[in-house]
Amino acid sequence: MESKPNDGSQLMKSEGASGSPADWTVSDVVSYFTAAGFPEQAAAFRTQEIDGKSLLLMQRNDVLTGLSIRLGPALKIYERHVKVLQKTHFEDEDC
């Protein structure tokens, strides 16, 4: 059974993530990635104490090398979630 890739904003709504990602705590970030299907990798966000503000400032290289997680999951996390959250957040801020 193939699952559709989760759109970050869709996941925020379905998981009831509160408010703007900029306001998320480390626990909120961990919960988000656990709900997105990355429970192992979510632990890396807790270890590195990545909160919402930090998450929104992360660049591709930060996710791929800074979190010490395998390349495949790191790419998915960055492309399908971090980039989407950043795009959504910064577009909303411009309005």
DOVO-289489 format. One line per field, with one value per residue: x, y negated, z negated of N, C-alpha, C, O, CB in turn; residue number from 1. Coordinates in pm, 1 decimal. Glycine has a CB too. Example, Ala and Ser with C-alpha at 12.3 -4.5 7.8 and 13.67 -1.06 7.14 Angstrom:
DOVO-289489
n.east: c(1319.0:1285.0);
n.north: c(569.0:225.0);
n.up: c(-780.0:-708.0);
ca.east: c(1230.0:1367.0);
ca.north: c(450.0:106.0);
ca.up: c(-780.0:-714.0);
c.east: c(1320.0:1290.0);
c.north: c(330.0:-3.0);
c.up: c(-780.0:-787.0);
o.east: c(1423.6:1340.9);
o.north: c(331.9:-113.8);
o.up: c(-846.5:-803.9);
cb.east: c(1130.8:1408.4);
cb.north: c(447.3:59.8);
cb.up: c(-904.6:-572.5);
nr: c(1:2);
***
This chain:
DOVO-289489
n.east: c(83.7:69.1:150.2:39.8:260.8:300.6:180.8:321.5:163.7:-88.2:-52.4:-3.9:-259.4:-409.7:-288.2:-329.2:-142.6:-37.6:-98.8:140.2:434.8:660.3:612.5:630.4:731.1:1017.2:909.3:672.9:777.6:901.3:673.5:538.0:708.8:708.4:439.6:437.8:555.5:818.8:945.8:1193.8:1378.1:1274.8:1366.3:1623.1:1575.1:1488.0:1718.1:1896.0:1765.1:1577.4:1358.1:1053.1:1127.3:1397.9:1371.3:1247.0:1456.2:1639.0:1863.8:1913.2:2155.5:2188.2:1990.2:2061.6:2323.1:2370.7:2197.4:2261.1:2123.2:2005.7:2059.1:1840.5:1588.3:1646.7:1651.6:1381.3:1253.2:1350.4:1273.0:992.4:881.4:1027.9:1094.7:836.3:701.8:854.1:807.6:527.5:505.0:663.2:536.5:283.5:355.6:425.1:187.5);
n.north: c(117.8:-208.7:-522.0:-861.7:-1137.5:-1348.4:-1674.1:-1945.2:-2157.1:-2043.0:-1830.2:-1968.2:-2068.7:-1829.7:-1705.5:-1880.7:-2073.3:-2346.1:-2676.7:-2897.4:-2757.1:-2886.6:-2926.0:-2682.0:-2441.3:-2239.4:-1989.0:-2003.5:-2007.5:-1756.9:-1595.6:-1659.8:-1554.2:-1287.7:-1221.5:-1258.2:-1035.1:-983.2:-875.0:-781.9:-965.7:-1194.6:-1193.6:-1293.5:-1562.7:-1630.7:-1573.3:-1762.5:-1984.6:-2130.7:-2377.8:-2539.2:-2790.9:-2748.1:-2534.6:-2656.8:-2807.9:-2631.7:-2502.1:-2312.7:-2163.1:-2161.5:-1984.2:-1752.8:-1691.8:-1794.1:-1678.4:-1416.0:-1196.3:-931.1:-956.3:-924.0:-946.9:-1202.4:-1366.4:-1342.8:-1454.2:-1717.3:-1808.4:-1752.2:-1848.9:-2044.4:-2246.4:-2297.7:-2387.9:-2617.1:-2767.8:-2802.2:-2937.3:-3173.5:-3289.4:-3342.1:-3531.0:-3749.0:-3858.9);
n.up: c(0.0:98.5:-32.3:-14.5:23.1:-256.1:-281.2:-437.4:-552.9:-545.6:-719.1:-955.1:-1007.4:-1028.4:-1242.7:-1438.9:-1512.5:-1697.2:-1609.4:-1455.5:-1307.7:-1403.5:-1667.9:-1785.9:-2030.3:-2126.6:-2177.7:-2026.5:-1766.7:-1760.5:-1792.6:-1556.6:-1353.2:-1430.0:-1392.0:-1119.3:-1030.1:-1091.1:-1334.6:-1445.0:-1344.6:-1453.4:-1710.8:-1681.6:-1641.8:-1894.5:-2046.5:-1941.2:-2020.0:-1859.4:-1803.5:-1689.9:-1574.9:-1518.3:-1342.0:-1122.2:-1029.9:-934.7:-691.8:-390.7:-412.6:-689.9:-775.2:-634.3:-722.4:-979.9:-1167.6:-1193.0:-1073.5:-859.7:-503.1:-312.9:-467.4:-568.3:-340.3:-259.1:-482.6:-469.8:-206.1:-187.2:-418.6:-591.4:-398.3:-298.9:-528.9:-580.3:-346.4:-357.8:-603.4:-568.4:-348.7:-455.0:-643.1:-488.6:-408.9);
ca.east: c(0.0:151.3:86.8:70.6:348.5:227.4:207.9:343.8:51.4:-196.7:-20.2:-24.6:-402.4:-460.2:-230.5:-367.1:-27.9:-92.2:-49.0:252.0:552.6:756.8:578.4:639.6:836.3:1090.4:812.7:582.6:853.6:915.2:540.0:509.4:782.7:660.6:311.7:466.6:610.3:963.6:968.8:1337.3:1444.6:1222.6:1453.7:1737.5:1531.4:1486.3:1857.8:1955.5:1679.4:1525.7:1220.8:993.7:1208.2:1517.6:1328.2:1221.4:1583.7:1726.6:1891.9:1922.2:2274.7:2165.5:1909.7:2133.4:2445.0:2370.6:2113.3:2315.1:2024.3:2034.5:2037.1:1705.5:1490.2:1682.2:1603.6:1234.7:1217.8:1376.2:1194.4:847.4:831.0:1093.2:1074.7:693.0:671.5:917.4:735.3:396.1:522.3:711.9:433.4:180.9:410.5:429.1:51.7);
ca.north: c(0.0:-328.5:-639.0:-987.7:-1220.9:-1446.7:-1815.8:-1994.7:-2234.1:-1947.4:-1755.2:-2057.3:-2072.6:-1699.3:-1669.3:-1982.4:-2151.8:-2474.4:-2803.1:-2910.3:-2676.4:-2969.8:-2919.5:-2544.3:-2401.0:-2121.5:-1877.9:-2018.7:-1967.0:-1611.3:-1540.0:-1679.9:-1456.9:-1154.2:-1206.0:-1255.5:-903.5:-982.4:-872.6:-769.1:-1091.6:-1296.6:-1193.9:-1380.6:-1701.1:-1649.4:-1575.6:-1889.5:-2090.5:-2211.8:-2426.0:-2588.5:-2898.4:-2684.4:-2454.0:-2746.8:-2864.4:-2524.8:-2490.0:-2173.5:-2101.6:-2140.7:-1862.5:-1637.4:-1655.9:-1840.3:-1598.2:-1278.9:-1095.8:-872.8:-1047.4:-912.0:-1016.6:-1344.9:-1433.1:-1349.6:-1550.9:-1853.0:-1843.6:-1738.9:-1908.5:-2169.8:-2346.0:-2331.8:-2470.8:-2747.7:-2837.7:-2839.3:-3036.8:-3301.8:-3348.1:-3395.8:-3648.5:-3859.8:-3913.9);
ca.up: c(0.0:112.1:-92.4:51.1:-59.2:-334.8:-265.6:-572.4:-605.3:-564.2:-839.3:-1069.2:-1034.7:-1070.5:-1371.4:-1535.2:-1557.6:-1737.8:-1557.6:-1363.3:-1342.7:-1476.5:-1810.5:-1833.3:-2123.4:-2081.7:-2181.5:-1911.8:-1647.9:-1770.7:-1765.8:-1414.8:-1271.6:-1466.9:-1320.7:-974.8:-997.5:-1113.2:-1479.4:-1475.4:-1313.2:-1544.6:-1827.9:-1651.5:-1663.8:-2039.9:-2091.2:-1898.8:-2075.3:-1749.7:-1822.8:-1566.4:-1514.9:-1462.4:-1227.8:-1009.7:-983.9:-887.2:-549.9:-345.8:-469.1:-833.5:-790.9:-579.4:-795.8:-1119.1:-1257.3:-1196.8:-1035.0:-728.3:-391.4:-255.5:-551.4:-580.7:-218.6:-265.5:-586.3:-422.2:-86.9:-205.0:-542.3:-631.3:-291.7:-292.2:-646.3:-559.7:-239.4:-411.2:-710.5:-520.2:-261.7:-544.1:-709.6:-393.8:-387.0);
c.east: c(88.5:78.3:129.4:165.8:266.3:274.1:217.7:226.3:-69.0:-175.1:-41.0:-171.2:-450.9:-406.7:-259.9:-249.1:-74.8:-21.0:64.6:367.2:657.5:732.8:592.4:754.9:911.7:994.4:714.6:650.9:867.4:782.0:504.5:578.5:746.2:530.7:331.3:527.7:760.6:996.2:1115.7:1408.5:1397.7:1309.4:1574.8:1700.9:1527.2:1630.1:1923.6:1875.9:1630.8:1381.4:1171.2:1075.4:1332.2:1483.3:1309.2:1349.2:1677.2:1742.1:1909.9:2040.3:2260.0:2091.7:1990.1:2254.6:2438.7:2292.9:2161.3:2207.2:2055.9:1988.4:1894.6:1600.1:1518.6:1633.8:1452.1:1189.5:1237.4:1282.0:1044.3:792.9:895.9:1070.1:928.9:654.7:730.9:840.5:601.3:409.6:562.5:617.6:324.3:227.7:410.9:293.8:19.3);
c.north: c(-124.6:-446.6:-764.0:-1066.2:-1326.2:-1586.6:-1872.0:-2069.7:-2144.3:-1870.7:-1841.4:-2058.7:-1940.3:-1659.4:-1774.7:-2061.1:-2294.4:-2591.4:-2792.8:-2818.9:-2755.5:-2963.0:-2779.3:-2526.5:-2282.6:-2001.6:-1883.5:-1971.5:-1814.6:-1544.1:-1549.0:-1573.0:-1312.9:-1125.0:-1196.2:-1121.7:-893.1:-977.0:-861.3:-901.5:-1204.2:-1307.3:-1285.2:-1527.2:-1730.9:-1662.5:-1709.2:-2010.9:-2187.4:-2250.6:-2482.2:-2696.4:-2840.8:-2605.1:-2541.4:-2808.4:-2759.3:-2527.1:-2342.1:-2101.0:-2074.6:-2009.3:-1740.5:-1596.7:-1690.1:-1754.9:-1454.0:-1172.9:-1048.2:-965.4:-1042.6:-983.3:-1166.4:-1423.9:-1449.1:-1453.7:-1693.5:-1892.3:-1847.7:-1812.0:-2042.6:-2278.4:-2392.2:-2421.7:-2610.2:-2830.2:-2889.2:-2951.1:-3172.7:-3367.6:-3411.6:-3524.4:-3770.6:-3927.3:-4024.5);
c.up: c(0.0:49.9:-17.2:-37.6:-131.5:-301.8:-407.6:-631.3:-630.3:-694.0:-962.9:-1107.5:-1090.9:-1207.1:-1478.2:-1590.1:-1582.7:-1672.9:-1458.9:-1405.5:-1420.8:-1627.4:-1868.9:-1931.5:-2061.6:-2076.7:-2065.4:-1782.9:-1645.5:-1739.0:-1618.1:-1330.2:-1306.8:-1392.2:-1169.7:-932.8:-1013.6:-1263.2:-1519.5:-1456.0:-1404.9:-1669.4:-1805.7:-1673.0:-1813.7:-2092.0:-2060.4:-1948.3:-1968.4:-1780.6:-1689.3:-1496.8:-1449.0:-1337.8:-1103.6:-952.7:-925.2:-736.1:-518.8:-411.0:-619.1:-857.0:-746.4:-662.6:-943.8:-1216.2:-1271.9:-1174.2:-893.7:-616.4:-337.1:-338.4:-563.7:-459.4:-220.3:-366.7:-534.8:-308.6:-113.4:-326.3:-574.6:-526.3:-285.2:-409.4:-630.6:-457.3:-291.0:-514.4:-655.8:-421.2:-346.9:-610.1:-618.7:-375.3:-483.3);
o.east: c(172.3:-40.0:239.9:153.7:174.3:394.1:129.0:192.0:-144.1:-269.4:-90.5:-204.9:-524.5:-473.5:-220.4:-254.9:-142.9:101.2:81.5:394.5:735.3:823.4:569.2:860.9:873.1:998.2:676.9:589.5:847.7:778.8:447.3:515.3:752.9:513.7:251.3:549.1:823.4:1066.5:1158.3:1488.2:1472.4:1324.6:1623.7:1784.0:1558.8:1660.0:1997.8:1913.5:1641.0:1292.9:1240.5:1091.3:1368.0:1557.1:1350.3:1349.7:1782.9:1646.5:1920.2:2025.0:2313.3:2126.1:1987.4:2285.3:2497.6:2319.8:2108.5:2200.5:2124.4:1893.1:1833.6:1529.7:1426.1:1581.4:1400.1:1098.4:1151.5:1218.4:976.2:672.4:826.7:1030.4:901.4:583.3:666.5:812.2:566.2:333.7:504.0:617.7:277.2:148.6:398.4:287.4:-90.1);
o.north: c(-142.5:-468.7:-771.6:-1062.6:-1385.1:-1613.3:-1847.5:-2048.9:-2166.4:-1848.9:-1793.0:-2050.8:-1937.6:-1586.3:-1759.6:-2110.6:-2354.8:-2603.7:-2692.8:-2804.4:-2697.2:-2991.3:-2759.3:-2587.7:-2232.2:-1922.4:-1779.5:-1903.8:-1751.3:-1445.4:-1455.8:-1509.1:-1225.1:-1016.8:-1133.6:-1097.5:-804.1:-1064.5:-923.6:-944.1:-1298.5:-1415.2:-1347.3:-1606.7:-1842.2:-1751.6:-1763.2:-2125.2:-2309.2:-2165.0:-2473.0:-2694.1:-2879.4:-2607.8:-2504.2:-2855.8:-2793.1:-2550.8:-2258.4:-1988.7:-1975.8:-1932.9:-1636.7:-1477.9:-1619.0:-1758.3:-1378.6:-1073.1:-1116.7:-1041.8:-1147.6:-1070.5:-1247.4:-1534.4:-1555.5:-1532.0:-1779.6:-1997.6:-1938.6:-1834.9:-2143.9:-2389.9:-2511.0:-2520.3:-2709.8:-2948.0:-3005.4:-3048.0:-3274.8:-3490.2:-3521.2:-3616.5:-3883.4:-4041.7:-4080.8);
o.up: c(-88.4:75.9:36.7:-160.0:-74.8:-295.5:-489.4:-747.7:-725.4:-770.0:-1064.7:-1225.7:-1189.5:-1280.2:-1593.8:-1702.7:-1499.8:-1680.4:-1389.2:-1524.7:-1496.2:-1705.9:-1988.2:-1917.9:-1956.2:-1982.5:-2011.4:-1700.5:-1541.8:-1665.6:-1561.6:-1246.1:-1220.8:-1336.0:-1100.2:-814.0:-956.2:-1313.9:-1616.7:-1539.5:-1431.1:-1726.8:-1900.1:-1716.7:-1856.1:-2171.5:-2142.5:-1922.5:-1983.5:-1783.4:-1588.0:-1374.8:-1337.7:-1239.3:-993.7:-839.1:-871.9:-662.4:-608.4:-459.2:-669.7:-947.1:-812.7:-672.0:-1025.2:-1336.3:-1353.5:-1245.9:-817.8:-631.5:-317.2:-287.4:-568.9:-473.3:-187.0:-339.9:-553.9:-314.2:-66.1:-336.5:-584.3:-560.2:-268.1:-391.5:-663.4:-479.4:-270.3:-512.1:-691.8:-409.5:-316.5:-630.8:-666.2:-330.2:-478.1);
cb.east: c(-95.4:184.7:122.8:-58.5:458.3:243.6:95.6:462.1:14.0:-205.9:123.8:23.9:-479.8:-423.9:-80.4:-440.9:88.5:-85.4:-6.3:299.3:615.6:748.6:437.3:656.2:776.5:1211.8:735.9:537.3:994.3:964.3:434.1:554.0:932.8:639.3:219.0:562.0:574.4:1028.0:893.3:1402.5:1419.8:1077.5:1500.1:1785.8:1391.8:1413.1:1936.9:1965.8:1754.1:1534.9:1213.5:858.0:1248.4:1583.8:1197.4:1127.3:1653.0:1673.1:2018.1:1935.3:2395.2:2085.4:1777.9:2177.7:2563.1:2317.0:1970.9:2383.6:1879.0:1967.0:2133.6:1667.8:1487.5:1835.0:1646.3:1175.7:1302.3:1520.6:1222.5:811.3:852.7:1244.7:1117.3:605.5:725.1:1062.9:713.5:326.7:626.8:846.0:372.4:143.3:551.2:479.2:-52.8);
cb.north: c(0.4:-356.7:-650.7:-1069.2:-1287.7:-1419.6:-1889.1:-2082.3:-2346.9:-1850.1:-1703.8:-2200.0:-2107.3:-1593.5:-1649.7:-1919.4:-2148.4:-2487.8:-2886.1:-3056.5:-2619.8:-3115.9:-2968.3:-2449.1:-2363.4:-2092.2:-1879.4:-2166.4:-2034.9:-1570.4:-1612.8:-1820.3:-1477.3:-1142.8:-1323.2:-1370.5:-868.1:-1107.2:-758.7:-661.3:-1129.2:-1264.8:-1050.8:-1358.7:-1725.8:-1530.6:-1462.4:-1893.6:-2167.4:-2135.3:-2535.3:-2641.1:-3002.9:-2593.0:-2379.7:-2856.9:-2934.8:-2390.0:-2572.9:-2167.8:-2190.4:-2258.6:-1872.9:-1667.3:-1724.8:-1975.7:-1598.4:-1253.6:-1152.9:-735.5:-1015.9:-766.2:-954.4:-1361.5:-1354.5:-1212.4:-1527.5:-1865.6:-1745.1:-1595.1:-1813.5:-2147.9:-2287.8:-2203.2:-2404.7:-2730.4:-2744.4:-2716.7:-2989.2:-3284.4:-3240.6:-3292.8:-3620.0:-3811.2:-3805.1);
cb.up: c(-121.6:260.8:-242.6:80.5:26.8:-483.8:-179.0:-573.5:-508.7:-444.0:-833.6:-1037.4:-908.4:-968.2:-1357.5:-1647.5:-1452.8:-1886.4:-1668.1:-1356.3:-1216.8:-1428.6:-1831.4:-1715.7:-2264.6:-2175.9:-2313.0:-1897.4:-1646.0:-1912.1:-1848.8:-1370.3:-1288.9:-1621.2:-1352.7:-937.0:-858.4:-1049.2:-1539.6:-1387.1:-1167.7:-1583.7:-1860.2:-1506.5:-1599.6:-2110.2:-2025.2:-1747.0:-2182.9:-1614.1:-1937.1:-1594.7:-1621.4:-1566.0:-1261.1:-1052.8:-1098.4:-931.1:-509.1:-193.1:-444.2:-893.9:-709.6:-438.8:-734.5:-1124.7:-1207.4:-1330.7:-1043.6:-714.3:-280.9:-241.6:-689.6:-596.8:-94.1:-301.4:-713.5:-376.2:24.0:-215.6:-657.0:-652.5:-155.5:-292.4:-774.8:-514.4:-117.8:-474.1:-810.5:-457.2:-166.9:-650.5:-757.8:-261.1:-399.6);
nr: c(1:2:3:4:5:6:7:8:9:10:11:12:13:14:15:16:17:18:19:20:21:22:23:24:25:26:27:28:29:30:31:32:33:34:35:36:37:38:39:40:41:42:43:44:45:46:47:48:49:50:51:52:53:54:55:56:57:58:59:60:61:62:63:64:65:66:67:68:69:70:71:72:73:74:75:76:77:78:79:80:81:82:83:84:85:86:87:88:89:90:91:92:93:94:95);
***
